[in-house]
């Protein structure tokens, strides 16, 4: 089925024209600032999460309009279990509700939904819904939205190392065969390309354990806007910044200043 175009931005603004070679293939998004957004308005933190749903959808719309094929969103980290039991329970229920509410729209836009994260502790209802979304959007190719739920970069790397150790112990693999390329195959989402643009909102400037392996050469862009106030124009502004960066991957060329 031909994908439906996402709804336009309410102001009518369209994606800036950026040459295809400067469009990131994979954008990792840390949706930060929900709690502060709510508290600043005299509301409980959970209201900030509620308001963040529309921001996520709009960013996916913006990614499609710009031709970004991979977006990964940090929805719940392996450290988020430390939040109050009330907030954890809210986030579990809310994640299922968001997926349930948005599945048909995302499906119609040609989005493939994937889940990256650990099973233990995660509510069965959330796992079931994430798996249903994966199943129902399997055939979509326009944009892959990886929902990172109960995800931690170190956990992903440690889990891969444990699997490799098992294969070495079983004689299926020799330690010498463990290269970066092979290591990647043992990650939770081995097909996920490297992150080009790592976007964090709310002014915080941290990785917070998100896609550590995949972000080795990512360009970091920090936007001083709280997640519920984000829309696709924030993503586009981040991509414009990204497009101006000089990516060298450790290489260097002499550019001696002329007298
Ligand atoms: C960070 O803000 C945000 C989160 C931990 C959750 C964000 C999740 C969504 C918007 C949607 C989830 C959807 C699915 C489908 C899983 P924060 O609470 O850390 O804000 P703060 O830094 O201001 O406290």
Boltz pocket constraint, residues with backbone or C-beta under 6 A from the ligand:
constraints:
  - pocket:
      binder: B
      contacts: [[A, 31], [A, 32], [A, 33], [A, 34], [A, 35], [A, 36], [A, 37], [A, 48], [A, 49], [A, 52], [A, 53], [A, 56], [A, 74], [A, 75], [A, 76], [A, 80], [A, 91], [A, 94], [A, 95], [A, 96], [A, 98], [A, 99], [A, 147], [A, 149], [A, 202]]
      max_distance: 6.0
